[in-house]
Amino acid sequence: MRRIFLFTLSIVLLAGLVPARGSDVLDRIIAIVNNTPVLLSDWDEAWRCEALLAGRAPDSYSKAEQQEVFSRLVDQELIREQMKGYLLSPVSAADLESRIKDVRSQLAGASDAQWKTTLQRVGITEEQLSAHLQKQIELEQFVDMRFRAGIRIDDRSISHYYRNEFLPKLQQAGGKPVPLEEVSGKIREILTQQRMEEQLNGWIQTLREQADIRIPPAIEQDRHEIVITGSK
């Protein structure tokens, strides 16, 4: 689930030098979310992982798209703070391996050499991707726990979606009509996911309004000019 937000800005300190793959770069704090720092390197890594999962080259991202990645980092930090109050099961090694396997099959097939080349092309390691996917799964599990139980989808909503969304799209794709009873479960889940996302959007908006989100003055002044460029 992807969201774009703007923030109320204030003052923070810059961080020091940290090593990056291939060269030394000046890492720095680009935001503090309720006392938790978000670093430029966090932004860079999230951007590259998202590019990989989207099947895109990192350098193809526009300034606005890179800014969206930054916004999602802040959103995710706000959610992770809320996750501390829930008893969540850790992501199993099997679930994580399955997610990585799915990504590999979609992007590089089964070849180890192709997979290695794909990772090198976007400038991340498999360990970094694994950490990114683990966080993604944790967020998905939390959102499901937080919102699913309160959502009810009635038969009328399913029938409406079937007539006005499912069948027209199926016909446009050249598919044969499918009886409602065969796809009602699938439609129920689609509508459930839509409701969950609507509720999540509103909830995060409330979290942002209550949060202390600070961004360095230099980044506030030039935040539409801050672009991560180049390959690692």
Summary of the structure (lengths in Angstrom):
residues: 232
radius of gyration: 20.5
end to end distance: 27.3
largest distance: 61.7
contacts: 603
relative contact order: 0.17
helix: 62%
strand: 8%
